[in-house]
């Protein structure tokens, strides 16, 4: 039996937004671990309240779905990035809906699922600014700001590996695609720490939700 449930709804639809309602997702999970020198980081507090209000009102947080120019570019390039990966790796990427845990208010939307020699992985594609893509090529590793999302996806799915890809069609052909594999075993400690952090945060969300519902009773 799978550790997660997969929604049948396509990403970006109203139904998909409802699936995510009140849950910690991969694209937003970095806020859970935001810190400041004293007290609680504003981004963490804001996320907690946003999730509580989503649960109370049944309405997705609007700012969570504002499409910036960079996000629009990434969506536009994803099919081309997918094709570049499949040609280079000779593997097929399977599309997958929102995956969520049955016993915790958390989930993730994968860019794709990969099966290779009996092992299962997920594909994460980014199409950043050219300077950031080049920095990724030079470092030969995913940028640190993407790691919370990758770790979250590992935790939700339990998959064996992640193939991270940075894609920029504006670059010369040999520099357009960067792909690196992260094995689950390499980041196991981070996955365990991530799980503890998210579950603690969800307890705080639950407590705030309970308090608000008492006030509304």
Secondary structure by P-SEA (a helix, b strand, c coil): cccbbbbccccccaaaaaaacccccccccccccccccccccaaaaaaaaaaaaaaaccccccccccccaaaaaaaaaaaaaaaaaaaaacbbbbbbcbbbbcccccccccccccccccbbbbbbbbbccaaaaaaaaaaccccccaaaaaaaaaaaccccccbbbbbbccccccccbbbbbbbccccaaaaaaaaaaaaaaaaaaaaaaaaaaaaac
